Amino acid sequence: MVSAIIVTASNPLPEPRQDVPVVIPIPSSAGEVRSVSVREMPDVPYQLDDMDSDGIPDELVMLIDMKPNETRRLNIKFSSAENDAEFPAGTYAYIRLNDKNKKHPKISAITYPGDVDNRQMYSSIYGHGAVLEGLYNAIRVYMDNRQSIDLYAKNRPRLELDSTGFYTTRDQLSQGYGRDILWAGTSVAMGSFRGWNGSGPTTIDTVTNRGQRVVTSGPLRSVIEVQDKGWIYNGTPVDMTQRYTVYKGHRDYEVDIILKNAPKGSVFATGIQKIINNNKGFITAQGLAGSWGDNLPDKNMPEVTDTLGLGISVRAPYLLNTVEDEVNYLTLVRPDAKGRIHYAITAAALRDETSPRSADEWFAYLRKWRHELDNPVIVTITAVSKKK
């Protein structure tokens, strides 16, 4: 049985990096893993995730800081012993039901037949969909055919969605809580995944069933999934999974789309919306787009407006083209040979004390963000030790 592995992490940039995700597949031969230790970092927080819901942890997650051009060697030992250490929470994910007693119980997953009315699905979930929260912001993915990504911004880094549930009251606003700051309308909002009809984005309409689930909710990483079975796309039933991931210390989200049986040559769309008022923005042929402007997300609080920024980065081999319409900066994408599409989304807001303070600062931040995405820390398993 595998008892330990040696992992190297290499930073190719001449710049320091913080909270770098190191995600290691746990060998199936490691047996029952309940804890790990890292010789070089005995107190490092870690997370064991069961990504396929079979009851067995299959990924180890750590976040490390790296110096410019640094290569770190980590000796990781697996153990079946329980670890009672509690690591500070930095992410959170949940799905909650609407109920007549307004208790809004949490659930881990929900699935609807394809003929259920979109409005019924949307209204049956408290918050209208699964919620994914980081320290700086949170997103929710609507439980309907749009599956739009909505944005919640915070005043300061912390977890607070258990208190506000995306529905911040006036009293909570006065106490320093954040709130929902995006009005999506008919746009692609913040990186929502859509079909493409040749002239515009399309929603996920005809399906056999659709659902959402919390894959993992932990101190270092949280993940939610949106699933559409039998989506009729270009005349072919396609099974699609959308996975959204946030890491502690990050304001961006990773998006992974998995498509089974998509017709060859299929094109899909994502992007970011142009902010409704005073929008400034750009989109490049390399798949980077940003927008900045003012918004009135809650018409019941007309005196409270928000200034915010959105960003998206799509890279090869998934990038096909970039286009612009009246309300969106759009990126056209295609799956790779394995039916996968990957991109990243991010956001800023003036109410966030850690955020860029202007459109120019935000766009400079996005260019730096893209530079880091183009030069990821390289993580490799260099050796495996086995029990004798």
N, C-alpha and C positions, 0 to 999 in steps of 0.2 A: 504494500500500500504506500502511496505517496505521503510523506510526512512533512516535506518542506520544499519550497521552490526559491530560486534566486531570480530576482527581477531587476532589470536595469531601466532607468528612466532618463532620457537625454533631452535637454533643452537646446534646440538648434539656434536660438536667438541670443544676441548679446545684451539681453535685457532680463531683469528678474521677473518671475511669474509667481503668482499666489494662487492657492487653492486649486492646484492642477489635479484633475481627476485621474486616478490610477485605478483602472478597473481590470481585475484579473479573473479569468474563468477558473473556477475551482475544479481540479481534476476529479472525475467520477471515482477514480481509484483512491481518493483521499479518505473515503469512508464518511462517517457522520461528523461533520465539522460544526462545532458550536462556538469556537473562538479561535483567534489567531494571535501571534505575537511577531513583532518585527524587531530584530536584534538591534538595528541602528536607531530605531525610534520606539523605545519601550512603552511610551505613553501615547502613541499616535491613535487618534480615534479611527475606528473602522466600522464597516457595515457589511453584514452578510445578507445577500438578497436571493430570494427564490423567484426567479424571473418567469419560470414556466408553470408555477403553481402545482408542482408535484410533491411539495412538502420537504424538499431537500435544497439547501442553499447551493446555488450554482455560480454566484459571482461575489467576489470580494471587492469592496469599494474603499479607497482611502483618498484623502486630499493632502497634497504636499506642496510646500513652497520650494522654489528652485532659483538658484543664482544664475547669472548670465552664463550661457554655454556650459552649464553644469551637467555632468552625468552622475546619477546616484545609483548605488547598488544596494538592494534591499533583500535581506535574508528573512523570508516569511515562513513561519512554522504553523502548521495546522494542528488543532487539538479538538478532542471530543469533550473536553471539560467546559463547563459553563463559565462565562465571564460576567460578573455582576456589575461591571463598570457601566456607568451611565454617561453618555456623551452629550454635550449641549446640542439641543435641537436647532437645526438650521433650515430644514425643509419640512413640508407637510402636504399630504394629499388626502382627499376625501370625496365621497358621494353621499348626499343626504336626501332623504325622501321628504316630500310634502305630505303631511298627514293632518287629519281633522283636529287633533289635539295640539298641533304646532310644536311637537317635540322634535321633529326633523331627525329621525333616527339615522345613524350612519350605516351604510351597507358597503360591501366590497365590490359588488358587480350587479349589473342589471341588463336584461335583454328584452327587446320588444319585437313582436312579429312585424313584418314589413308593411302590413296593412293598417297599423295603428296610426291614427291621425297625428300629424306633426305637432299640433298645438297641445294635444293630450300628453304626449311624451315630454315636451318642453315644460309643461306646467306641473308634471308629476314629480319633478326633481327640484329640491330646494336649491335655489341658485341657478336652475335651468340646466345644470350639467356638472360634470366632474370638475373639481377645483384642484389646482396645483400651485403651491405657495413656496416662494423663496424668501430670503430676508428682505429684499428690496421691493418686490412686487409679487403679484399672483396673476394667474390666468384661469379662466374657466372655458370649457368647450361645450357649446350648446348641444343639448340632446334633441336634435331634430335633423332635417335634411340639409340644413346649412352647415352645421357643425362649426360655426364661427368661433374664433378665439377672441375673448373679451379680456380687458386689462384692468387690474386693480393696482394702484400706486400707493406707496406708504410715505409717511413723513420722515421716518427714521428706520434703520434696519432692525427688524424684529418679526416674530410670528404673531399674527393678530386675527387671522380669518376665523378662528374658533369663536371670537367675540363678535365680529361684524358680519360674517357670512356673505360678504359682497354687498350688504345692505346697510351701509353706515348711516346712523341716525345723526340728526343735528347735534344732539348732546355728545355723541361719540366724536364727531368732527371737532367740537370745542375742546375735547380731551386729547386731541392730537392723533387720532386714528386716521388712516388713509381711507380711500374709497375707489369705487368703480369710476374710471375717468374716460372711457372710450364709448363713443356712440357709433356703432358699426354701420347701421342702415343697410344698404344693399352692397356694401363694399366687401372686400376680402379681409377687412379688419387687420389683425396682427398675425399674418402668416397662415390664415385658414387655407386648408387644402381643398381644391375644387377640380372638377372636370373642365374640359375646354372644347367648345363647339366650332372653333375656327375663327370666331370673332369676339368671344367673351367667355368668362368663367360660368360654369354650370354647377348646380347643387347635386347632392347625392340622393336622387329621388326614388328610383325603383329598386328595392332591395327585398331579399327574402327575410332577413331580420337585421336589426342593428342594436348595438349595446355599448356600454362603457364599463371599465373596471379599474380599480386601483391595483397596480402591479406591486408597488412597494411604497411605503411611507416611512421615512427614517431620518435620522439626524443629519446625514451627509447627502442623501439622494432620495428623491421621490419621483415616481413614474406613474402616469396614467395612460390608458389605452382607449381608443375608440375603434369599434369593430363594425364593419358592414359586410354582411354575407350576401352573395348573389346580386351585387350591384350591376344592373344592366348598363354596360358602357360600350358604345359603338356596336351594340347588338350582341355582346358577349357577357355572360355572368362572371363578374370579377369578385373575388374575396379580398377585402382590404382591411388592414390594420394600421391605424395611426398611433404612434407612440410619442409621448411628450415627456421630456426629462429635465429636471432642474437639480443643480448641485448647490450645496451650501456655499455662500460667498459669491454667487454668480447672479447677475441680473439678466442673463440670457437663458434661452431654452433650446435644447436639441430636439429636432423633429425627425422621426424616422417613419417612413411610409413603406409598407410591405404589400405588394400586389401579386395575387395569384391568378393566372389565366388572363392577364391583360392582353388584348390583341396586339400583335406586333406593330410597332410604330405609333402606339398610343401616346398622346400628348396630354398633359395635365397642367394645372395652373395653381400658383400661389402668389404671394406678394404682400404688400402693405397698403393701407388706405392713405389717401391724401387727407390730412386733418381738415375738418369741416371749415374752420375759420382761420384766415391768415396763413394758409399752408405755404411752407417752403419745403422743397424736396429735390431729390435727384434719383436717377437710376442709371447704372452702368451696364455695358455689354458683358461685363465679367460677373454679373449677378449680385451686385451690392446695391441696395436701395435704402434711402432714408427719408423720413418726413418729420416735420416739426410745425406745430401750430396750436391753436386754441380750440377748446371743445366745451360744450354744455351737455354733459352726459345724463344729467338728471333734471328733467323739466319740472319736477316738483321742488327743486332748489335752484331757481333761475338766477339767484344772486351768487352762486358758487360755480365759477368756471375753472378749468384746468388747462395749463399749457403742458404739452407733452411731445415726446419724440418716439418714433417707431423705426425699427431697422430689421433688415433681412439679408442673409447671405446664402446664396446657392452657388455651388462650385461644380466643376467637372467631376464625374461624367454625367451628372444629372441635369446640368444647365443646357437648355436648348436655345432660348431666346429671351429677350426682355422687351416689353411693350408698355405703353402708357395709355390709359383711357381717362375718362372724365373724373373718376373717383379713386383710381388705383394706380400704383406702380406695380406692374405685373411681371412675374417671372414664369416662363413656360418651361416645364420640366418633363423628363422622361425617365423611366426606370432603367436600371442597369440590367445586366444579363441575369441577375438573380431576382429581378422584380422589385428592387429596392430604390428608394429615393431618400436622400438626407439633406437637410438644411438647418439653419439656425435662425432664431428670431430674438430680438431684444427690444428694450424700451427704457425711456427716461421720462421724468416729470419734474416740473419746477417745485412741486410740493415735497419732492424727495431731496433732503438736504445733502445727499451724496451725489446728486445727478449733475451732469452738464447744465449750464445755465442759459444757453442760447442755441440757436440753430447752428451757428458756426462751430461752437464747441461740441455739439452733438455729432455733427458730420465728421469732425476730426476724430472724435471717439470711435465712430463707426469704421473709419479707415484703419485705425490702430487695431480694433477688434478683428477686422478682416485679415490684417497682417498676421495676427496670432493664429487665426483659424487656418491660414495658408501654411503655417509653420508649427504644426502641433508638436507637443512633447511626445517622443517616441518611446513606447513602453514595450519591452520584450521580456519573455521568460528565457533565461539563459542557462538554467540548470534545474534538475529535479532530483531530490533525494528520496529514497524509498526506505521504508522500515524493513529491517532484516528479520 
